[in-house]
Amino acid sequence: MSGDEPARVHTIVVGAGSAGLTVAVGLTGLGRDVALVEAGEVGGDCTNVGCIPSKTLITLARAVAAAAPEARADAARAALAETRRRRDALRAHEEAWLAGMPRLTLVRGHARLLRGSRGACEVEVSAPDGSVRRLVAGRVVLATGSRPVVPPIPGLEAGARDERAPLTNATLFDLEAPPAHLVVLGGGAIGCEMAFAFARLGSRVTIVEMADRVLPGAEAAASSVVHARLEALGVSVLVDTKALEFERAAGRLRVAHARAGGQAKVASIDAVDRLLVAVGRRAASDALGLSEAGVKVDARGAVIIDGAYRTTAAGVYAIGDVVGAAHTHVANAHGRRLVRFLTVPLPLLPEGDHPSVAFVEPEVGQIGPTLAQLRRRWPDALLAVHKVMLSDTDRGRTSGLDDGFVQVVAMRLTGRLLAATVVAPDASEMLPLLSWAQRRRVSLWQLARLEVAYPALSAAIKQAADAFVFASVPRLAAEFGTYLRWRWRRGPRG
Amino acid sequence: MSGDEPARVHTIVVGAGSAGLTVAVGLTGLGRDVALVEAGEVGGDCTNVGCIPSKTLITLARAVAAAAPEARADAARAALAETRRRRDALRAHEEAWLAGMPRLTLVRGHARLLRGSRGACEVEVSAPDGSVRRLVAGRVVLATGSRPVVPPIPGLEAGARDERAPLTNATLFDLEAPPAHLVVLGGGAIGCEMAFAFARLGSRVTIVEMADRVLPGAEAAASSVVHARLEALGVSVLVDTKALEFERAAGRLRVAHARAGGQAKVASIDAVDRLLVAVGRRAASDALGLSEAGVKVDARGAVIIDGAYRTTAAGVYAIGDVVGAAHTHVANAHGRRLVRFLTVPLPLLPEGDHPSVAFVEPEVGQIGPTLAQLRRRWPDALLAVHKVMLSDTDRGRTSGLDDGFVQVVAMRLTGRLLAATVVAPDASEMLPLLSWAQRRRVSLWQLARLEVAYPALSAAIKQAADAFVFASVPRLAAEFGTYLRWRWRRGPRG
């Protein structure tokens, strides 16, 4: 691929993160020529500044906390260095693997969509050395991911890089040592995960969250458990609190704390060494020439797509964070589904709900909507909610667990699983079965027949299904009536 | 229930362990009067001398190993005491729960079957105070469990209780302090679990196993991983080794080590403080008057039953360890199925394979037969085997795992899951999905559509299913031919 003539391939993939790699590897495996354009590091945010370093640090931080007090500072620096070493090793592994892949060309540089002609898509790539090359293909897949949002608060400007420059996930893992006092703006999954990790590394940690609880997207009961664990570890958790200004030179963060029915109270958090901004992410859809190419984005910058990941421009597809997804496994699922669609252009099945796990303590896993969301969608009389506390399970007793739970929400009568929450030390490994059941329409009637090797914690899933069965059998007739009345009123739309 | 007239109930359940409790609670919940006869402690082996104390000790022993060296001996004694305390608390909880159960009568004493008359079953119960009472019911459920086997080796006689009296699971948890040198006879699940626990409590531990590997019932690759971990913890593992004699006074165990193609080499293990006998269990079917009542047992003492847990005597059923089951969850499954059958006497579906987990390090979970067993049943050309090393998964990388794996064995072409092995830190929580898939005939074609929240280790399950799909697609035609030829030769039986 050189010379003046634009190089022609089957598909151009822009972005070598989880979504883009899945498409590139899938299509080349099926015999198509693919050009994969990447301006940054192969592996995307996940490998470089996301899940991989964060989960590594979470694991290593536990050992640091167990070290003798006098050895802790050195152990913390070593953990941060080891996190970078493992991340770099994985990135090198992925690069070598890509390099050896037939039919795949990795093109380094910034991509820009051009208006294609005669059904072809064109992309212009500006390489780091200033050279520009053009690629032509039948289709382009945008998989440029997302970037952390830095709110427009005085003192958070990205420009000046001083010793108190605000951190995001993109720069956090470059730290050589844990800050003495780390303030985390945003108590979502990333913020809480890093609060646990840095508290264990020896930092004093303060979380500042605007909502009324940490993990605001999770079940409220899950937030309570995690909040209590954060405080037990010495993390200060400020909810209903909004950052107003970061006085960098003084290391002072001014915040406003909302009070019920009253005026917000302004306060200061002093002796702030570093600020981690983890208030959300925004689709990386700028500087790609999208509007000129006819690709529309929504108000949050996410590329607008249909059920087959087609954008508003012919031949241009978009998947992963750039369309508003927020998880590596969702990006991967998008990529797999798009490969299916590009290979066999029949309609795709609906995507279904995606599981999510916050790797906090205990881990918080969710499939399907929260109970509050379900209650806005269904009448309460149709919902069955069963919650099993882990302390009421035999493994919970042998492991001395005093918090955590499994909650299932199902349709009464049919037992169709609508949503499930797992708050447990290894919720990430307990969730796949519930996620499978929810997506494959396995009912709680069926799930009650689950057999779990004693005494795994997953028995709580069976106990919840049992509770549904025991509650449902005596009132089957009544619930059948409720269900019929609801169907009747709702009409035939489904 | 007193006086000379025998008390009459709907069902007499003999044994208040996992199997018996399930039936008693299930039937009383459905409005039947049940007499539950128990000679020992409520809760059976599991609560008192099985899973509950062993899993508690495994958990607590980890903290002991992390304690400072000078504090370890005290911490070990505290861990053993805490294990008993939690066990006793659970037992008290179960007893209180039973006592408050309407329609249930707990009868303390040894049961003996009498020949019933006119379609009724009679049981004679000898109470600890010497009194004898008779119970009459329409049916009797035997759920007396099993007892550890003590092989007829000199020095292992149960009689004399000296300071070196051999231990079994029934006496192990009475220890006040870990023995200086514990020899474990038998390297199965119980033996290995306790080897890990006592090594962490500070004991020198030696395992003596007759077979050529520890966990002889597991996949050989799983045994290797656990063997390496045992040795890394300082446990001496002697395989192909048979105990000959325990010289109690001298604390010396004489063993014979089998050598390939040669004569066994006799050797001694010296300075043995205690011996834990964990070579297997035998159905507790003696002293129940079974043969007089017409209930037949097999050569291993297990009560012979049909697919609905009916023994060879009318009205007498048997479930759990006394019929040869070996797990609490299997006993529970038997109990649930029997309640179903006694309530709705339609044929039961086949029982299916039961999952099993050894709570060793890493945990070893299995559903379905081992690969060696499957190869005796199916031609190799029909089996697809896919193994994913945890070190090749992203969570494995972030957690620094360098052993463990997920293995699936499926029918080629159809992808029907026949068996799966999980060797992982939390295999017990990863296995339920595979167990569900194997029992509910979810194929690997379907399981490849699993979506796992990144980066859970359960992604290895999906990776294994993916590997099956990638290997199968290119050779679908050839495998369809192989399958048809095999079906043709096998004939119509199935």
Interface residues (C-beta under 8 A of the other chain):
Chain A: S18 G29 C46 C51 I52 K55 T56 I58 T59 A66 R86 L90 H327 T328 H329 V330 N332 A333 G352 H354 P355 S356 V357 G365 D394 R395 R397 T398 S399 G400 D426 S428 E429 M430 L431 P432 L433 S435 W436 R439 R440 Q446 L450 E451 V452 A453 Y454 P455 A456 L457 S458 I461
Chain B: S18 C46 C51 I52 K55 T56 I58 T59 A66 R86 L90 H327 T328 H329 N332 A333 G352 H354 P355 S356 V357 G365 D394 R395 R397 T398 S399 G400 D426 S428 E429 M430 L431 P432 L433 S435 W436 R439 R440 Q446 L450 E451 V452 A453 Y454 P455 A456 L457 S458 A459 I461 F470
